Amino acid sequence: MPVVKVTEWHRALGRKHGLASHFDVKNSGKERNYGVDLSEEDWRRNAIMGSTCQVVAADYLDLRNTGVDKRRADLADKIEVRGRFNVPGRDNLGIRPVDKFLHCPYLLVRIDEDMEHADVVGWLLGIEAKWRGEHGVNAVWGEHSKCWYVSEPYHSVESLLDWICCGMPRHTWRINP
């Protein structure tokens, strides 16, 4: 699992994007899609953490960060990033029933609480993660966040890099009952 040193540039850009996202939701009157029981400060901190993870992943994979446009997937409009603080028991890949980019890989990035280092952990295709959540396969439902937390195994970061090198074709993963 690649470990990435989080630079001041990553943190500054993550903070800028995270605060913009936080205030966009807050000022629009939209319902929060996660952390409904979080304090205002923790909600803002999580928004900054998630955006910082997107910036780190974009830099590591050498892809464009499109996550500031919520109509597009986070990286190159092809990959969703799920950032989590690296806290045991709260560090799995999150997927929501309302997530819309299910044909995309969902990449898990864990970042330490002081945002100095990030682990680019692995990925699951959105439809694969959602299926595991719906069927309880290595997944638990988080009522507070309206989200499944899917645990390992994940596909390797190396396999994601191979897919990127192949031109990121649309996945056709299917569940065969």
N, C-alpha and C positions, 0 to 999 in steps of 0.2 A: 504494500500500500504506500503510494507516494506521500511524503510529508513535505509540505511547502512552507517556507518562511513567509509569513505575512508581513509585507512592507508597509511603510507609512503611506505610500501611494495607494495600496489596496484598501487600507483602513479609511483614508480620506474619501476615496471614490465610493466605497461601500457606505460610509456615513451619509454622503450627499444623496445617493440613490435611495438609501433606506429611509432617510427623513422625508424625502419627496414622496415616497410610496406611503409612508405612515400618515403624513398630513393630507395626501390625496384621499385616502379612505376616510380619515377623520372628518375632513371638511365637506366631503360629498354626501355624508349621511348614509353611505353604504354600510352594510353589516360587515363586521370583521369576519374573515374566513378562518381565523384561528385565534387561540388564546383569549377567548371571550371572558375568562375569569382573571386575566392578567391586569395588574395595575397599569396606569398610563405609562409610567417609566419603563416597566418590563416589556410592554408591548412595543414601545419605541426601540428599546435595546434589541429585541428579537428582530425587528424590521431591519435595523442596521446590521445585525449579525447575518441575516439571510442575504442581504445585498452584498456584504463583504465576501461571503462564500461564493456568490455568483462572479464577482470580480476576480477572485482567486482562481476559480475554475476556468474562466475565460482566458486568463493569462496563462495558466498551466497548459491548457489544451490549444492555445493560440487560436481562439475563436472570438468572434464578435459578441459582445454582451448585448443582447436584445431584450433583456429582462425588464428594462425600464418601460417597455411597451407591453402592457398586459394582454394585448391581442395576439402576441407572438410568444413562442417558447423562449426560454431565457438565453440560450447560447446559439447563435447563428440560426435562430428560429427552428432548431432541430433537437435541442437537449434542454430538459428542465433540470434545475439544480434544487436540491433540498438540503439546506444548511441546518445543522444541529450543533448545539454546544456539546462538546465532548464530555458528557456527564454520564457515568455508568447508569444504565437503566432508562435513559432518555436520549439515546443516541442512534435510533433506528430510522430507516427511510420512511418518511410520511407520505401518504397518498390519501386524497379526499374523494368522496363519491362524486363531487362536482368538478373534479379536475377534467380539463378538456383536451389536453395534448397527450392522449393515451397511446398514440402511435409513436411517441418519442421516448428515448431513454430518459429515465429519472436518475440523476447522478447524486449520490450522497457525499456531502462534504462535511466533515466534523471539524470544528474549530475550538481551540481551547478558550476558556473564559476571558483571558486577558488579550485574546486575538493576536497572539504572537506566531502560532503555528496552526496549520490546517492539514488534515488528512483527507486526501482524495480517495475515498473508500472503495467504491464500486457502484454498480448501476443495475437497475431492472427496467425493462420496458414498462411503460405506464399500464398497459392492459394486463401485463403479467403481475405487476404489483397489486393492481386492483383485484385481480382474480384471487391472489393469495390472501388479500384482506377479506374479501367476501366469503372465502371458504375456510378462513382461520388457519391457513398454512403458514406457520412461522410469523403470525401477525396477531396483534391485539388492537381492539378498538379503543380509542381515546375519546370518551364522551365530552370532556371539556373542550377539545379541539375539533371534534367532528371529523376525525381522521383515523385511518388505520396506520399503525406503526409496524412496518414489515422488517423482520430481522434477517440476518444472514441465513443462507448464502446469497451473495450477490455475484453478478458477472464481474470479471476483472476489469480494471482500468485499462490494461493492455488490450483487451478485446474491444473496448470503446475506441481506443486510439486506432486500432486496425479498421474499424468501421468508418472513422473519420477519414483515414487514408484512402478508403474505397469510394469516397465521394458522398457519404452519408445517405445511402438509398433508403427509401421509406421501408420500415419494417413490416413484415406480414405475419408476425407471430400470431398463432391461433391456439385456442384450447381445443383439444380433441377429447370429447367426453368418452 
